[in-house]
Amino acid sequence: MVASPTLVEAPDQQTPGRDAAATLHALPPREATEDAAWIAVVDSWLCRREFICDFLIGRDCLDGRVVALDVDDLLEKRPNGASRPAMIVYSVGGLSLADPRISADFERLLAGLDGVPLVVLSDLDSRDEAQLAIVAGAHGLIPTMLEPPLLCAALALVRRGGKFAPPEQLCEWAHASYPSSAEPGEEPAAEPLPSCAELSPRQTHVLLLLQEGLANKVIAAKLGMTESTVKVHVRQIMRRLGASNRTEAALLAQRYKEELKKRAG
């Protein structure tokens, strides 16, 4: 005979520290010392970011307090006195960075917290996805299928200012950049830019800086133009390259970088 399970009413209380507003107001102030550094785990799915947060806290692999937030909480609701995070772990699940919504949030994070290392945590383990993340300005892409110790080591590397991509993908990039058919010391032939993608000299310079993962305001400062002018150039570049967002445009620029450098003079 199998006994029926008994339902036990859970106590009417919330887990400490999990209320979004309370967590935000508990963030360390700007004047706080380096010991108060914190890491933002960003994901649009509440349960997923909480699981990641609990995993990182349990592993104790990062130097700093770990806080689970969504993009709006981090960028718009953070109190004026709160410090910037020391690092952002942007979890995207099984979606690609080329997805319009993911790409928009990714660019908001890069622009809103310029200079803060951001690493993408993804269920997708592909060379193109890792390259897309790094070219667009992330400090790396870490596949969730990695063994937990390696995943923690990769996050710790980014926390210390490094960049990460799975070793197999680094090898693929190296072989793609320097194919065996090339003579030692000989540069591989540059891939020609599509004839339909005719860019002005100014747009070419903007695109070269875009593929470095720079935000619009940084590009504007480097080229001596306004941020609004850069936005116009980026829209025109996307249209001429047939890219659906700036991340795709940056990836295309990486592919045709040598050709673009020749055009830029």
C-alpha positions in Angstrom: 0.0 0.0 0.0 1.4 3.4 -1.0 0.7 6.3 1.4 -0.8 9.5 -0.1 1.6 12.4 0.1 0.7 15.0 2.7 0.6 18.6 1.7 2.3 20.9 4.2 1.5 24.5 4.1 4.7 26.6 3.6 5.2 29.4 6.1 4.1 32.8 4.8 7.5 34.3 4.4 9.9 35.3 1.6 13.5 34.2 1.2 15.8 36.9 2.5 17.5 38.9 -0.2 15.4 37.7 -3.0 13.0 40.7 -3.2 14.2 42.7 -6.2 13.6 46.1 -4.6 15.3 45.1 -1.4 18.2 43.7 -3.3 18.6 46.8 -5.3 18.6 49.1 -2.3 21.2 46.8 -0.7 23.7 47.4 -3.4 26.9 48.9 -2.3 27.3 52.7 -2.6 29.8 54.3 -5.0 32.0 55.2 -2.0 32.3 51.6 -1.0 35.7 50.0 -1.0 36.9 47.3 -3.4 35.7 44.7 -0.9 32.1 45.6 -1.7 32.5 44.7 -5.4 29.5 42.8 -6.7 28.6 40.7 -9.8 25.3 41.1 -11.7 23.7 38.0 -13.0 21.3 39.3 -15.7 18.5 37.2 -17.3 14.9 37.9 -18.3 13.8 34.7 -16.7 13.5 35.0 -12.9 13.9 31.3 -12.1 16.9 30.9 -14.4 18.8 33.9 -13.0 18.0 32.8 -9.4 19.4 29.3 -10.2 22.6 30.7 -11.7 23.0 33.1 -8.7 22.6 30.3 -6.2 25.0 28.1 -8.2 27.7 30.8 -8.2 27.1 31.6 -4.5 27.4 27.9 -3.6 30.6 27.5 -5.6 32.1 30.7 -4.2 34.2 31.0 -7.4 33.9 34.8 -7.8 35.4 37.6 -5.7 32.3 39.6 -4.7 28.6 39.4 -3.9 26.4 37.9 -6.6 23.1 39.6 -7.3 20.3 38.4 -9.7 18.6 41.1 -11.7 16.9 41.7 -15.0 18.1 44.3 -17.5 15.6 47.0 -16.5 16.4 46.6 -12.8 20.2 46.9 -13.5 20.0 49.8 -15.9 17.0 51.8 -14.8 16.0 51.1 -11.2 19.5 51.0 -9.6 19.6 53.7 -6.9 21.7 56.8 -7.7 24.0 55.9 -4.9 24.6 52.3 -6.0 27.9 51.3 -7.4 28.4 49.8 -10.8 28.9 46.1 -10.9 32.4 44.7 -11.2 31.2 42.2 -13.9 28.0 41.3 -15.7 27.0 37.7 -16.4 24.4 37.9 -19.2 22.4 34.6 -19.4 20.6 34.1 -22.7 19.5 30.5 -22.4 19.1 28.8 -25.8 18.6 32.1 -27.8 21.2 33.5 -30.1 22.7 37.0 -29.7 21.4 37.6 -33.2 17.8 37.4 -31.8 16.4 41.0 -32.0 15.3 41.1 -28.3 18.5 39.6 -27.0 20.6 41.8 -29.2 18.8 44.9 -28.0 19.3 44.0 -24.3 22.9 43.1 -25.0 23.6 46.5 -26.6 21.7 48.3 -23.7 24.0 46.6 -21.2 27.2 47.5 -23.1 26.1 51.1 -23.6 24.6 51.7 -20.1 27.5 50.1 -18.3 30.4 50.9 -20.6 33.7 49.5 -19.4 32.2 46.8 -17.1 33.3 43.4 -18.3 30.3 41.4 -19.7 30.4 37.7 -20.4 27.6 35.8 -22.1 26.3 32.5 -20.6 24.7 30.5 -23.3 23.2 27.1 -24.0 24.5 27.4 -27.6 28.0 26.0 -28.1 29.0 27.2 -31.6 32.0 29.0 -33.1 29.8 31.6 -34.7 28.0 32.4 -31.5 31.2 32.8 -29.5 32.7 35.0 -32.3 29.5 37.0 -32.4 29.7 37.7 -28.7 33.4 38.7 -28.7 33.2 40.9 -31.8 30.1 42.6 -30.4 31.9 43.7 -27.3 31.6 40.9 -24.7 34.6 39.5 -22.8 33.6 36.0 -24.0 30.9 33.4 -24.3 30.7 30.5 -21.8 28.6 27.5 -22.8 26.5 26.1 -20.0 27.4 22.6 -21.0 30.9 23.1 -19.6 31.8 21.1 -16.5 31.1 23.2 -13.4 34.7 23.7 -12.4 35.7 24.8 -15.9 32.7 27.2 -16.1 33.6 28.7 -12.7 37.3 29.1 -13.9 36.1 30.8 -17.1 34.0 33.3 -15.1 36.9 33.9 -12.7 39.1 34.6 -15.7 36.7 37.3 -17.0 36.3 38.7 -13.4 40.1 39.3 -13.4 39.9 41.2 -16.8 40.6 38.3 -19.2 38.5 37.0 -22.1 37.2 33.5 -22.7 36.2 31.3 -25.6 36.1 27.5 -25.6 39.5 26.1 -26.7 38.1 24.2 -29.7 36.7 27.5 -31.0 40.0 29.3 -30.5 41.7 26.6 -32.6 39.1 26.9 -35.3 39.7 30.7 -35.4 43.4 30.2 -35.6 43.1 27.8 -38.5 40.6 30.1 -40.3 42.9 33.1 -39.9 46.1 31.2 -41.0 45.1 28.3 -43.2 47.7 25.6 -43.9 47.9 26.6 -47.6 49.5 29.9 -46.7 53.3 30.1 -46.6 54.9 30.7 -43.2 54.7 34.4 -42.4 52.4 35.0 -45.4 49.1 36.8 -44.6 46.0 35.0 -46.0 44.2 36.8 -48.8 41.5 39.3 -47.6 38.0 38.3 -48.4 36.4 40.9 -50.7 33.5 43.0 -49.4 30.3 42.4 -51.4 29.9 44.8 -54.2 26.5 45.8 -53.0 28.0 47.1 -49.7 29.4 50.4 -50.9 30.2 52.4 -47.8 31.4 56.0 -47.6 34.9 56.6 -46.0 33.2 57.9 -42.8 30.9 54.8 -42.6 34.0 52.6 -43.2 35.7 54.2 -40.2 32.6 53.8 -38.1 32.3 50.1 -39.1 35.9 49.4 -38.2 35.3 50.8 -34.7 32.0 49.0 -34.4 33.7 45.7 -34.9 35.9 46.4 -32.0 32.8 46.4 -29.8 32.9 50.1 -29.0 29.7 52.0 -28.0 28.3 54.8 -30.1 29.6 57.5 -27.7 33.1 56.2 -27.8 33.0 56.0 -31.6 31.7 59.6 -31.7 34.6 60.8 -29.5 37.2 59.0 -31.6 35.9 60.3 -34.9 35.0 63.8 -33.7 31.3 63.6 -34.4 28.1 63.6 -32.4 26.5 60.4 -31.1 23.4 61.0 -33.1 25.5 61.1 -36.3 27.1 57.8 -35.4 23.6 56.3 -35.0 22.6 57.5 -38.4 25.8 56.0 -39.9 25.2 52.7 -38.1 21.6 52.5 -39.5 22.9 53.1 -43.0 25.7 50.5 -42.6 23.2 47.9 -41.4 21.0 48.6 -44.4 23.8 48.4 -46.9 25.3 45.2 -45.4 21.9 43.6 -45.0 22.4 43.2 -41.3 19.4 43.1 -39.0 21.2 44.7 -36.0 24.6 46.2 -35.1 25.8 42.9 -33.7 25.5 41.3 -37.2 27.1 44.3 -38.8 30.0 44.0 -36.4 30.4 40.3 -37.2 30.4 41.1 -41.0 33.0 43.8 -40.4 35.2 41.3 -38.6 35.0 39.0 -41.6 35.9 41.8 -44.1 38.3 43.6 -41.8 41.3 43.6 -44.1 39.3 44.9 -47.0 37.8 47.7 -44.8 41.2 48.7 -43.6 42.4 49.1 -47.2 39.4 51.3 -48.0 39.9 53.4 -44.8 43.5 54.0 -45.8 
